[in-house]
Amino acid sequence: MSGVALAQTPPAQPSAQPSTTPQAQPTQLDAVTTAATRTKRPIDEVPGTVSVITTQDIDRDNMQDIRDVVRNEPGVSVGNQPARGGFTNYVIRGIGGNRVVIMSDGVRVPDFPGSNAGSPTGFTRDLVDLESVKQIEIVRGPASALYGSDALGGVVAYTTKDPSDYLVFGGKNVFASVKAAYSGADNSFAETGTAAVRAGNIEFLGIYTRRDGGSMQLANSALAPNPESWGENNFLGKLVWRPTENDTIRLVGEYYNRTQNTEVLSNMGDFPSLVAKIYDEWARDYSKRSRVSAQWVHDAPVGFVDRIDLMAYFTQSIRQEDTFQLRGPNNGWTPSNYRFASYWFTQNIYGAELQLNTNTKLLDLANTFTYGLSFNYTTTSRPRNRQQVTMATGISTQTSGGETFPNKNFPDTNTMQIGAYLQDEITAGRLTITPAVRVDYYNLNPNPDADFWRSSGAVNLLPTQSTYWSASPKLGLLYRLTDEYSGFFQYARGFRAPPYDNANFAFTNTTSFYQILPNANLKPETADSFEVGARAKYKDGSSWQLSGFYNLYTNFIDTVVVGMAGPITQFQYVNLGRVNIWGVEARGDWRFMPNWALMGYFAYAKGTDQATGLPIDSVDPWKGSARLRYGYQQGFGAQLISTVVGAHDQVSNPTYFQTPGYFTLDATVGYAFEERVKLNVGAFNITNAKYWNSQDVIGVAATNTQLDRYVQPGRYFGANLTVKW
């Protein structure tokens, strides 16, 4: 449409006077989101809180990992496991783990057993490399009305780069670039090569990134970090074919792997509870994610349907965790045996999605219908194996620590989810009403084998097949008071079906005197979310948003003690009572002079377990930031960023470590040389503040001798350089 409009515009006459009408400048609220409503909408038209992070943001702020992505996002954080596991997952308004849906181009990124979160090998869903990403959208609050189960806390949607993102550069049919990046936080280097080519109506894009790094460089820590080295490879290939003016076919292949080697110093020492001394421990963690997808988009009417979007995909995640330990008796002098353990996690997702759009008028009101069907079939397995060898005799055994290997703590499980959704965006003058509802069918089918029975010891409680139906409604209201000011309200219902590991987890360890029983009677977790807010955006590019939210969660799944069997303490995953989390968030952008802007945000939230009256540990402390920015529109830019975070005193147990408040200062400078060479450099935590991220230390005792290993990076520098042809 824009090309047609330009072609029909007559050339300006020499005598014409320049227009004195001020031109609107882009604001933060003009950023376009697709994830929030499944239709392209500026944030200003969405009845809810959404963040959009672009490639420019990633480069300008020297983002190298998912912790960097949320560094300046109110109400969103990412945890880290310093022993060996690395980053965990996004936490949105106090809800994280597998309760947040992560997608890449509409394809779900595989999850990881929530039951593994507290284990020595950790929990991670950090499986997407930022160099292949064009845009990241973070939708806050339940989104089950559009995305089904697991979208209880929100959605993180990655959109990968397209050939057309590069081939418009210079009007050429061939594009190439190289990029190098460095982060002093973990002394990591990244090298990226990008190539795109167009031949007629066919385009191809290939992006390869290699990353290498080491341990986090901790600020003023009394303990050295666990020595580690890691490497990543990521490849994105995308073929785009436009056989007609209205049809687009995309074939995408994506491959990511990461290998990390760690000497786990934090696990060395005497452990009376294990009746052992660990002399040394080495770990090797390998993660792989692959994806293939095919998408057809028909952007022209077919009967009453205005747009058809059909996609089929397969994605797989494989993780292998190898651990080697030198062990001996308590208070010994030399090791007497060694253990080698290898734990695996494999998840395959087969899926398809059909989305349709219809624009029509009903009762003289404009309606935009978005509706469709989704299907995914998932297979999940977590086999575990361990061997212990007596060094004096060379005799090996697969029974140690109260377990016999190989085993599985939960059976191999197949899950199927089928969903149908309908959303309508109704425009009535200045009011936009957005009702939506989704109906989901969820089936969980366990397949216990000998390895599972070897671990369970709970033969009287058999794993069972479970089926759930759920309806998730949503209602959004957006009212434009004037061209500059608007208000919004949103109610959303969320649900999460009992996952494969919680429902059928069965484990017995007579040496450690505990047992975990399966529970076939688990109910889905649910959420009722209410959000109200106000916005303003001005022609000079200034904007602000203020919102308040109240989220009520019911039937949260967690482990509790349910009884005793002689000396054995029995645990079970059960549905708990109600949890409420409420808070306020604000952000703004004041363009007080040409090329100058003052930007900032503030977030405060509080969570309470209504059954006990105790705080929810995963809710972040209050956080505020102010950023002074110059330029970045004409090639040169600089910014100074200050961040203040309050103490994390909302803990459920007074013995837990409460992270103190802190202040950090960052600065970045960037310059583009004729759009062919771009350089960004930054200095981070300039004051070298010693601080902790509250997500990292949930449940860690204040007396824990390893606390300094959870410290965040001290003063460091980062840079990235891109050269284009």
C-alpha positions in Angstrom: 0.0 0.0 0.0 2.8 2.5 0.9 4.4 1.9 -2.5 1.1 2.6 -4.4 0.6 5.7 -2.3 4.0 7.1 -3.1 3.6 6.3 -6.8 0.4 8.4 -6.9 1.8 11.4 -5.0 2.5 14.3 -7.5 6.0 15.9 -7.2 6.2 19.0 -5.1 6.1 22.3 -7.0 9.2 24.6 -6.7 7.1 27.4 -5.3 5.6 25.3 -2.5 6.4 26.5 1.0 7.8 23.9 3.5 5.1 22.6 5.8 5.1 24.1 9.3 2.9 21.3 10.7 4.9 19.4 13.3 5.5 15.8 12.3 4.8 13.1 14.9 7.9 11.4 16.2 7.9 7.7 17.0 7.4 6.8 20.7 7.9 3.6 22.7 4.1 3.1 22.4 4.4 2.9 18.6 6.3 -0.3 18.7 4.4 -3.1 17.0 3.4 -6.3 18.8 1.9 -9.4 17.3 2.1 -11.7 20.4 -0.4 -9.7 22.5 -3.4 -10.1 20.2 -2.1 -12.4 17.4 -2.6 -9.4 15.1 -0.1 -6.6 14.4 -0.9 -3.7 16.7 1.1 -0.8 18.1 1.5 -1.2 21.9 -0.7 1.9 22.2 -3.7 -0.2 20.9 -3.3 -3.2 23.2 -5.3 -3.4 26.5 -2.4 -4.7 28.5 1.3 -4.3 29.2 3.7 -5.5 26.5 7.4 -4.8 25.9 9.0 -4.9 22.5 12.8 -5.3 22.3 14.3 -4.8 18.9 17.6 -5.6 17.2 18.6 -2.0 17.7 18.0 -2.3 21.4 20.0 -5.6 21.5 23.0 -3.9 19.8 22.8 -0.6 21.6 22.7 -2.1 25.1 25.2 -4.8 24.2 22.8 -7.7 25.1 24.5 -11.0 24.9 22.1 -13.2 26.9 18.6 -13.4 28.4 19.7 -11.7 31.6 20.7 -8.7 29.5 17.4 -8.7 27.7 15.5 -8.0 30.9 18.0 -5.7 32.5 15.8 -2.7 31.9 12.4 -4.3 31.9 10.1 -3.5 34.8 8.4 -6.6 36.4 10.6 -9.1 34.5 13.7 -10.9 35.6 15.8 -14.0 34.9 17.4 -16.4 37.4 20.9 -17.9 37.3 22.4 -21.0 38.9 26.1 -20.3 39.6 27.0 -23.9 40.4 26.7 -25.1 36.9 23.2 -24.8 35.4 23.4 -21.2 34.0 20.4 -19.1 33.3 17.0 -20.5 34.3 13.9 -18.9 32.7 12.0 -15.6 32.5 10.0 -14.6 35.6 7.1 -12.3 34.8 5.5 -10.5 37.8 6.6 -13.2 40.1 5.6 -16.2 38.0 8.3 -18.2 36.1 9.6 -21.6 35.1 7.3 -23.6 32.8 4.4 -21.3 33.7 5.8 -18.8 31.1 5.4 -19.8 27.4 8.5 -19.2 25.2 8.0 -19.2 21.4 10.3 -18.7 18.4 8.3 -17.7 15.3 5.2 -19.1 16.9 6.8 -22.4 17.7 7.0 -23.4 21.3 10.5 -23.7 22.8 10.7 -27.0 24.7 10.4 -26.8 28.5 12.4 -28.6 31.2 11.2 -30.7 34.2 10.1 -28.3 37.0 10.9 -31.1 39.4 14.6 -30.6 38.4 14.7 -27.0 39.5 16.4 -27.7 42.9 18.7 -30.5 41.7 22.5 -30.1 41.4 22.2 -30.1 37.6 19.8 -27.2 37.5 17.0 -26.0 35.2 17.4 -24.0 32.0 15.3 -22.8 29.0 18.0 -20.5 27.7 17.9 -22.1 24.2 17.7 -19.1 21.8 20.6 -17.1 20.5 20.0 -13.3 20.3 21.9 -12.8 17.1 19.2 -14.7 15.1 16.4 -12.6 16.8 14.8 -9.5 15.2 12.3 -8.8 18.0 11.4 -10.0 21.4 7.9 -9.4 22.8 7.1 -9.9 26.5 3.4 -10.2 27.3 2.7 -9.8 31.0 0.0 -11.8 32.7 -2.0 -14.8 31.8 -2.4 -15.4 28.1 -4.2 -18.8 27.9 -7.0 -17.2 25.9 -4.7 -17.2 22.9 -1.9 -19.7 23.8 -3.5 -22.3 26.0 -1.8 -24.2 28.9 1.4 -22.9 30.5 0.8 -19.3 29.6 -0.1 -18.7 33.2 2.5 -16.0 33.9 2.8 -14.6 30.4 4.5 -15.1 27.0 8.0 -14.4 25.6 7.9 -14.4 21.8 11.0 -14.3 19.7 10.7 -13.3 16.1 13.7 -14.4 14.0 15.2 -12.3 11.2 13.9 -12.5 7.6 15.8 -12.1 4.3 13.8 -9.0 3.6 15.3 -7.4 6.8 18.6 -7.2 4.9 17.8 -7.2 1.2 16.2 -3.8 1.4 19.6 -2.4 2.3 20.9 -0.5 -0.7 18.2 -2.1 -2.9 20.6 -5.0 -3.6 19.8 -8.6 -4.1 22.8 -9.8 -2.2 23.7 -8.9 1.4 26.5 -10.0 3.7 27.8 -8.9 7.1 30.0 -9.9 9.9 29.7 -9.0 13.6 32.0 -9.4 16.6 30.9 -8.9 20.2 32.5 -9.1 23.6 31.2 -9.0 27.2 33.4 -8.7 30.2 30.7 -10.2 32.4 31.9 -13.6 31.5 34.8 -12.8 29.1 32.7 -14.1 26.2 33.3 -13.5 22.5 30.8 -13.9 19.8 31.3 -14.0 16.0 28.4 -13.8 13.6 28.2 -14.2 9.8 25.0 -13.2 7.9 24.2 -13.7 4.2 21.0 -13.1 2.3 20.3 -13.4 -1.4 17.3 -12.8 -3.6 16.6 -14.5 -7.0 13.3 -13.5 -8.5 10.6 -14.4 -6.0 12.8 -16.5 -3.8 14.9 -15.2 -0.9 17.3 -17.0 1.4 18.9 -16.0 4.7 21.6 -17.8 6.6 23.0 -16.7 10.0 25.7 -18.5 12.0 26.9 -17.4 15.4 29.7 -18.9 17.5 30.1 -17.9 21.2 32.8 -18.8 23.7 33.1 -17.7 27.3 33.8 -18.6 30.9 32.8 -17.9 34.5 31.0 -14.8 35.6 33.4 -12.2 37.0 31.9 -11.6 40.4 32.0 -8.2 42.1 34.1 -8.1 45.3 33.4 -11.7 46.0 35.2 -13.6 48.8 34.8 -16.8 46.8 36.0 -17.5 43.3 33.4 -18.6 40.8 33.3 -22.2 39.8 35.8 -22.5 36.9 34.0 -23.0 33.7 34.3 -22.8 29.9 31.5 -22.9 27.4 30.9 -22.7 23.7 27.8 -22.2 21.6 26.9 -22.7 18.0 23.7 -21.3 16.4 22.5 -21.5 12.8 19.3 -20.1 11.3 18.4 -20.8 7.7 15.3 -19.4 6.2 13.9 -19.8 2.6 11.1 -17.5 1.6 9.1 -18.1 -1.6 6.4 -15.7 -2.9 4.7 -17.7 -5.7 2.0 -15.0 -6.1 1.4 -11.5 -4.9 -0.7 -12.7 -2.0 1.1 -15.9 -1.0 4.2 -16.4 1.1 5.8 -19.7 1.9 8.6 -19.9 4.6 10.8 -22.9 5.3 12.9 -22.5 8.5 15.6 -24.6 10.0 17.2 -23.6 13.3 19.9 -25.4 15.3 21.4 -24.4 18.6 23.9 -26.2 20.8 25.9 -25.3 23.9 28.6 -27.3 25.8 29.7 -26.2 29.2 32.5 -27.7 31.3 32.6 -26.8 35.0 34.8 -27.7 38.0 32.1 -27.6 40.7 34.2 -26.2 43.6 31.0 -25.3 45.4 30.2 -29.1 45.8 33.5 -30.0 47.4 33.9 -30.8 51.1 32.6 -33.0 53.9 28.8 -33.7 53.7 27.6 -35.6 56.8 24.1 -35.9 55.2 25.7 -37.9 52.3 28.1 -39.8 54.6 30.8 -38.8 52.2 33.6 -36.3 51.4 33.8 -35.0 47.9 37.3 -34.3 46.8 36.6 -32.9 43.4 33.7 -32.7 40.9 33.7 -32.0 37.2 30.6 -31.4 35.1 29.8 -31.3 31.4 26.4 -30.0 30.3 25.3 -30.3 26.7 22.2 -28.6 25.4 20.7 -28.8 21.9 17.6 -27.4 20.3 16.6 -27.9 16.7 13.6 -26.8 14.8 12.1 -27.2 11.3 8.9 -25.4 10.3 6.9 -24.7 7.2 4.5 -21.8 6.9 2.0 -20.7 4.3 0.4 -17.2 4.5 -2.4 -16.2 2.1 -3.0 -12.5 2.5 -6.1 -12.0 0.4 -9.8 -12.8 0.8 -11.1 -16.4 0.3 -14.8 -16.2 0.9 -15.4 -14.5 4.3 -11.8 -15.2 5.4 -9.4 -12.3 4.7 -6.1 -13.9 5.8 -5.0 -17.5 6.2 -1.9 -18.5 8.2 -1.0 -22.2 8.3 2.1 -23.6 9.9 3.4 -27.1 10.8 6.6 -27.7 12.8 8.8 -30.1 14.7 11.2 -29.0 17.4 13.4 -31.0 19.7 15.4 -30.4 22.8 18.1 -32.7 24.1 20.1 -32.1 27.3 22.8 -34.3 28.7 24.4 -33.7 32.2 27.5 -35.6 33.0 29.1 -35.5 36.5 32.3 -37.0 37.7 33.1 -37.1 41.4 36.1 -38.2 43.5 34.6 -39.4 46.8 35.6 -40.9 50.1 34.5 -41.3 53.7 33.8 -38.3 55.9 37.0 -36.7 57.3 39.1 -38.9 55.1 42.4 -37.9 53.5 42.3 -39.6 50.1 39.4 -40.6 47.8 38.3 -44.2 47.8 35.8 -44.3 45.0 34.6 -42.3 42.1 31.1 -41.8 40.5 30.2 -41.0 37.0 26.6 -39.9 36.4 24.8 -39.1 33.1 21.3 -37.7 33.1 19.4 -37.0 30.0 16.3 -35.0 29.0 14.7 -35.3 25.6 11.6 -33.6 24.4 10.0 -33.7 20.9 7.1 -31.4 19.9 5.1 -32.0 16.8 2.7 -29.2 16.1 0.4 -27.4 13.7 -1.4 -24.0 13.8 -4.1 -22.6 11.6 -5.0 -18.9 12.1 -7.7 -17.1 10.2 -8.6 -13.4 10.1 -11.8 -11.8 9.1 -12.6 -8.1 9.0 -16.3 -7.2 8.8 -19.0 -4.9 10.1 -21.7 -6.1 12.5 -24.3 -3.7 13.8 -22.4 -0.9 11.9 -19.3 -1.6 14.1 -15.9 -2.6 12.7 -15.0 -6.1 13.8 -11.6 -7.9 13.4 -12.0 -11.6 14.1 -8.9 -13.7 14.8 -9.7 -17.4 15.2 -8.0 -20.7 14.7 -7.0 -24.2 15.8 -3.7 -25.4 17.3 -2.4 -28.9 17.9 0.8 -30.1 19.5 1.9 -33.6 20.5 4.9 -33.8 22.9 7.0 -36.8 24.0 9.2 -36.3 27.1 11.8 -38.6 28.7 14.4 -38.2 31.4 16.6 -41.3 31.9 19.2 -41.2 34.6 22.3 -43.4 35.0 25.2 -43.6 37.5 28.1 -45.9 38.2 30.3 -46.0 41.3 33.7 -47.6 41.2 35.9 -48.6 44.1 39.4 -47.4 43.3 41.2 -50.1 45.2 39.5 -53.1 43.5 38.0 -51.6 40.3 34.7 -53.1 41.2 31.8 -51.1 39.9 28.2 -50.9 41.0 25.0 -49.1 39.8 23.6 -49.0 43.3 24.7 -45.9 45.3 23.3 -43.2 47.4 20.1 -45.2 48.0 19.3 -45.5 44.3 19.7 -48.3 41.7 20.4 -47.2 38.1 19.4 -46.7 35.4 16.2 -45.2 36.5 13.6 -42.5 35.7 11.9 -40.4 38.4 8.8 -40.0 36.2 7.7 -42.2 33.3 8.2 -41.4 29.6 5.1 -39.3 28.8 3.2 -38.3 25.7 1.0 -35.2 26.0 -1.5 -33.9 23.4 -3.1 -30.5 23.4 -5.8 -29.3 21.0 -7.1 -25.8 21.2 -9.6 -23.6 19.4 -9.7 -19.9 20.0 -11.7 -16.9 18.9 -11.0 -13.2 19.4 -12.9 -10.1 18.2 -11.6 -6.6 18.2 -14.7 -4.3 18.1 -14.3 -0.6 17.4 -17.1 1.7 18.5 -15.8 5.2 18.1 -13.1 5.8 20.7 -13.8 2.5 22.4 -12.2 -0.8 21.4 -13.6 -3.9 23.0 -11.6 -7.2 22.7 -13.3 -10.3 23.9 -11.6 -13.7 23.4 -12.0 -17.3 24.5 -10.0 -20.4 24.0 -11.1 -24.0 24.7 -8.4 -26.6 25.3 -8.3 -30.4 25.4 -5.2 -31.7 27.2 -4.3 -35.4 27.5 -1.4 -36.8 29.5 -0.4 -40.4 28.8 2.4 -42.0 30.9 4.4 -45.0 29.7 6.1 -46.6 32.7 9.0 -49.0 32.0 11.5 -51.0 34.0 13.7 -47.9 34.6 10.7 -46.0 36.2 9.7 -48.9 38.4 13.3 -49.3 39.5 13.1 -45.7 40.9 9.6 -45.5 42.1 9.1 -48.0 44.9 5.5 -46.8 44.9 4.0 -49.8 43.1 0.6 -49.3 44.8 0.2 -45.9 43.1 0.3 -46.5 39.4 0.9 -43.7 36.9 -2.4 -42.9 35.3 -3.6 -41.2 32.1 -5.3 -37.9 32.7 -7.5 -35.7 30.5 -8.4 -32.1 31.1 -10.8 -29.6 29.4 -10.4 -25.9 30.0 -12.0 -22.7 28.8 -10.0 -19.5 29.1 -11.8 -16.2 28.5 -10.4 -12.7 28.2 -11.9 -9.2 27.9 -10.0 -6.1 27.0 -11.3 -2.5 26.9 -9.4 0.4 25.4 -10.8 3.9 25.4 -9.2 6.9 23.8 -10.0 10.0 25.8 -8.2 12.2 23.2 -5.7 11.7 20.5 -3.0 11.7 23.1 -4.5 10.0 26.2 -6.1 6.6 26.6 -7.1 4.2 29.3 -7.4 0.4 29.3 -8.7 -2.5 31.3 -8.1 -6.2 30.9 -9.4 -9.4 32.5 -7.7 -12.6 31.6 -8.2 -16.2 32.7 -5.2 -18.5 32.6 -4.7 -22.2 33.2 -1.9 -24.8 33.3 -2.6 -28.5 33.1 -0.6 -30.7 35.6 2.7 -31.3 33.9 4.2 -34.7 33.0 6.6 -34.8 35.9 4.4 -33.5 38.8 1.4 -35.8 38.2 3.4 -39.1 38.0 6.7 -38.4 39.8 7.5 -41.4 41.9 10.8 -41.9 43.8 11.9 -43.8 46.9 15.3 -43.4 48.6 15.4 -45.6 51.8 19.0 -44.4 52.6 17.9 -40.8 52.8 14.5 -41.8 54.3 12.2 -40.1 51.9 9.7 -40.9 49.2 7.8 -38.9 46.6 4.4 -40.3 45.6 2.5 -39.7 42.3 -0.8 -37.9 42.4 -3.4 -38.7 39.7 -5.9 -36.3 41.3 -4.0 -33.0 40.5 -6.1 -30.2 39.2 -5.0 -27.6 36.7 -3.5 -24.4 38.0 -5.6 -21.4 37.2 -5.3 -17.6 37.3 -7.6 -14.7 37.2 -5.8 -11.5 36.2 -7.1 -7.9 36.4 -5.1 -4.9 35.0 -6.0 -1.3 34.6 -3.9 1.5 33.2 -3.5 4.8 31.5 -1.2 6.0 28.6 -0.2 9.1 26.8 1.9 9.6 23.7 2.8 13.0 22.2 3.8 14.3 18.8 7.3 15.1 20.0 7.9 11.4 20.7 7.3 11.5 24.5 5.1 8.9 26.1 4.2 7.3 29.4 2.2 4.4 30.8 1.0 3.6 34.3 -0.7 0.4 35.2 -1.8 -1.6 38.2 -2.5 -5.4 38.3 -4.0 -7.9 40.6 -3.5 -11.6 39.8 -5.2 -14.4 41.8 -3.7 -17.9 41.3 -5.5 -21.0 42.4 -4.4 -24.7 42.8 -0.7 -24.0 42.5 1.2 -27.3 42.4 4.0 -27.9 44.9 5.4 -30.6 47.1 4.3 -31.1 50.7 4.7 -33.8 53.3 1.7 -36.1 53.3 2.7 -38.8 55.7 5.2 -41.3 57.1 5.8 -44.9 56.2 7.9 -46.1 59.2 11.0 -43.9 59.1 10.3 -42.8 55.5 8.9 -39.3 55.1 6.4 -39.2 52.2 6.1 -36.2 49.9 3.6 -35.6 47.1 2.8 -32.9 44.5 -0.5 -31.4 45.6 -2.7 -28.4 44.7 -2.2 -25.6 47.2 -4.6 -22.8 48.1 -4.7 -19.3 46.7 -1.8 -17.0 45.9 -2.3 -13.3 45.0 0.2 -11.0 43.4 -0.5 -7.4 42.9 1.6 -4.4 41.9 2.1 -1.2 39.9 4.4 -0.5 36.9 5.2 2.7 35.2 7.5 3.7 32.4 8.0 6.9 30.4 10.0 8.6 27.7 10.4 12.5 27.8 11.9 14.0 24.6 12.8 17.3 26.3 15.1 18.5 23.5 15.8 17.5 19.9 17.9 14.3 20.1 17.7 14.2 23.9 15.4 11.9 25.9 15.0 11.1 29.6 13.6 7.6 30.0 12.7 5.6 33.1 10.6 2.9 34.7 9.4 1.8 38.1 8.0 -1.6 39.3 6.6 -2.7 42.6 4.9 -6.0 43.3 3.8 -8.0 46.4 2.7 -11.6 46.6 1.0 -13.5 49.4 0.1 -17.1 50.1 -3.5 -16.6 51.3 -3.4 -19.9 53.2 -0.4 -19.0 55.3 -0.2 -15.2 55.0 3.5 -15.6 54.0 5.2 -13.7 51.1 5.9 -15.3 47.7 9.6 -15.6 47.3 9.7 -15.4 43.5 8.3 -11.8 43.5 11.1 -9.3 42.8 11.8 -6.4 45.0 10.9 -2.9 43.8 13.0 -1.6 41.0 13.4 1.8 39.3 15.7 3.2 36.6 16.4 6.4 34.8 18.2 6.7 31.5 19.5 9.8 29.8 19.9 9.3 26.0 21.3 11.4 23.3 21.0 10.7 19.5 21.0 7.2 18.0 18.9 8.5 15.1 21.6 10.1 13.0 24.5 7.7 13.6 25.8 8.8 17.0 24.3 8.0 20.3 25.1 7.8 24.0 23.3 7.0 27.2 23.7 6.9 30.9 21.6 4.4 32.9 21.1 4.4 36.6 19.2 1.6 38.4 18.0 1.3 42.0 16.7 -1.9 43.5 15.2 -2.4 46.9 16.0 -5.1 49.4 14.2 -8.4 49.0 12.6 -8.7 52.4 9.5 -10.5 51.1 10.6 -14.0 52.0 8.5 -16.9 53.3 11.1 -18.0 55.9 13.1 -15.6 58.1 16.2 -17.9 57.7 16.3 -17.3 53.9 18.9 -14.8 52.6 17.4 -11.4 51.9 19.2 -9.7 49.1 20.1 -6.1 50.1 19.2 -3.1 47.9 21.7 -1.8 45.4 22.5 0.9 42.9 24.2 0.4 39.5 25.4 2.8 36.8 25.9 1.9 33.1 27.0 3.9 30.1 27.0 3.2 26.4 28.2 4.9 23.2 27.4 4.0 19.6 28.2 5.3 16.2 27.2 4.2 12.6 29.6 5.0 9.8 27.4 5.5 6.7 25.2 2.6 7.8 27.9 0.1 6.7 29.9 0.0 10.0 28.3 0.1 13.4 30.1 0.2 16.7 28.6 0.0 20.2 30.6 0.1 23.4 29.5 0.1 27.0 30.6 0.1 30.6 28.4 -1.7 33.1 28.2 -1.6 36.8 30.6 1.3 36.7 30.6 1.7 40.5 31.6 -2.0 40.9 28.7 -2.6 43.3 28.4 -5.9 45.0 24.8 -7.2 44.7 22.7 -10.2 44.3 19.7 -11.0 42.1 16.9 -12.2 44.3 15.8 -14.9 41.8 19.1 -16.6 42.2 18.9 -17.1 45.9 15.3 -18.2 46.5 15.3 -20.6 49.4 19.1 -20.2 50.1 19.8 -19.8 53.8 21.3 -16.6 55.1 24.1 -18.8 56.7 25.0 -20.5 53.5 28.8 -20.4 53.0 28.4 -20.2 49.2 26.5 -16.9 49.1 29.4 -15.0 47.5 29.2 -17.3 44.5 25.8 -15.9 43.8 27.1 -12.3 43.5 26.5 -10.5 40.1 29.3 -9.3 37.8 31.4 -6.4 38.9 32.5 -3.6 36.6 32.9 -4.8 33.1 33.0 -3.6 29.5 31.2 -4.7 26.4 31.3 -4.0 22.7 30.0 -5.1 19.4 31.1 -4.2 15.8 29.1 -4.9 12.7 30.4 -4.5 9.1 27.9 -4.8 6.2 28.4 -5.2 2.4 
